[in-house]
């Protein structure tokens, strides 16, 4: 009897805790959204006054400076000149209050308003909501140029359709980025690292690595052993992607990729397809994470119809936007050349 009472009490306490935590979370989100609306209204009022003060140019120019001083004295921090200027920009960027998302807080909207390109801004807004990103995670993805890197392997229309949930990812390139940016590992700027060191660093920062990998990834195994007769092999990392409905094998090479590396990864993928994959699942995906690659070597080392083995370069430090734009341009030129060759053949 005592055990039964103890079980009931434990169950009730668990449910009560969940109710309290849910209520606290809802209250916090409600407060955050009210704050968003407050800054939107402040931005609207300031902009309207500035637009109506064309004949009082000096007054309009100094409006934020003048009101900021008084508001800060009366209400404390949160009403500095720079914050009010951001509120004005916020209203100009999102003029429709009905379109504001309750899932996003003021910090996230401040990040979004800094993005000039409307498609790019809409993409990050959708992804932040779909993936429940925190403000810091959204900031990291923007700084890591996620949108631009996805455009290197897909077109803008497809990227936006997936973000809007109008299309499910069909190919690995719909999700997997090339290059991958692993700045979150915080590794020193050394000439090189061993594969084991890289693997250990990725496991240590697994949550951030999952964010970099993209939507739908779940960790399965590290150093997964497979045995072929008397020979043992160890796969660096195994994940599962629920959107692609496929296992994802990642092999790490801390050098330029070779055809031998691709051959080994192909063997691992073949093993998973024949021994692990269920009938309802899609073909296993293999990613060779490398410091550099020769696209022609990758192309001819794999079957002509390959769409499941990928070589993705990794970068330990954030690339500049100029560097990435240059890379995107190079990819576009390569695709144009390949299309021309295919057409003439």
QUIDA-V35921 format. One record per backbone hydrogen bond with DSSP energy under -0.5 kcal/mol. CO is the residue of the C=O (numbers start at 1). NH is the residue of the N-H. If there is no record, write none. Layout:
BEGIN
co;nh
CO;NH
CO;NH
END
This chain:
BEGIN
co;nh
1;5
2;6
3;7
4;8
5;9
6;10
7;11
8;12
9;13
10;14
11;15
12;16
13;17
14;18
15;19
16;20
17;21
18;22
19;23
20;24
21;25
22;26
23;27
24;28
25;29
26;30
27;31
28;32
29;33
30;34
31;35
32;36
33;37
34;38
35;39
36;40
37;41
38;42
39;43
40;44
41;45
42;46
43;47
44;48
45;49
46;50
47;51
48;52
50;53
51;54
53;56
56;60
57;61
58;62
60;63
62;66
63;67
64;68
65;69
66;70
67;71
68;72
69;73
70;74
71;75
72;76
80;84
81;85
82;86
83;87
84;88
85;89
86;90
87;91
88;92
89;93
90;94
95;97
96;99
97;100
101;104
105;109
106;110
107;111
108;112
109;113
110;114
111;114
112;115
114;116
117;121
118;122
119;123
120;124
121;125
122;126
123;127
124;128
125;129
126;130
127;131
128;133
129;132
134;138
135;139
136;140
137;141
138;142
139;143
140;144
141;146
142;145
145;149
146;150
147;151
148;152
149;152
150;153
150;154
155;159
156;160
157;161
158;162
159;163
160;164
161;166
161;167
162;165
171;174
172;175
172;176
180;182
180;315
182;185
183;186
188;190
194;198
195;199
196;200
197;201
198;202
199;203
200;204
201;205
203;206
205;209
206;210
207;211
208;212
209;213
210;214
214;217
216;242
218;240
221;238
224;235
226;233
227;229
228;231
231;228
233;226
235;224
236;223
237;250
238;220
238;221
239;248
240;218
240;242
241;245
241;246
245;282
246;241
247;285
248;239
249;251
249;287
250;237
251;289
253;255
253;291
255;291
255;292
258;262
259;263
260;264
261;265
262;266
263;267
264;268
265;269
266;270
267;271
268;272
269;273
270;274
271;275
271;276
272;276
272;277
278;281
285;249
286;310
287;251
287;289
288;290
288;312
289;253
290;314
292;257
293;295
294;298
295;299
296;300
297;301
298;302
299;302
303;306
307;172
308;286
308;310
310;288
310;312
312;290
313;179
313;180
315;182
320;324
321;325
322;326
323;327
324;328
325;329
326;330
327;331
328;332
329;333
330;334
331;335
332;336
333;337
334;338
335;339
336;340
337;341
338;342
339;343
340;344
341;345
END
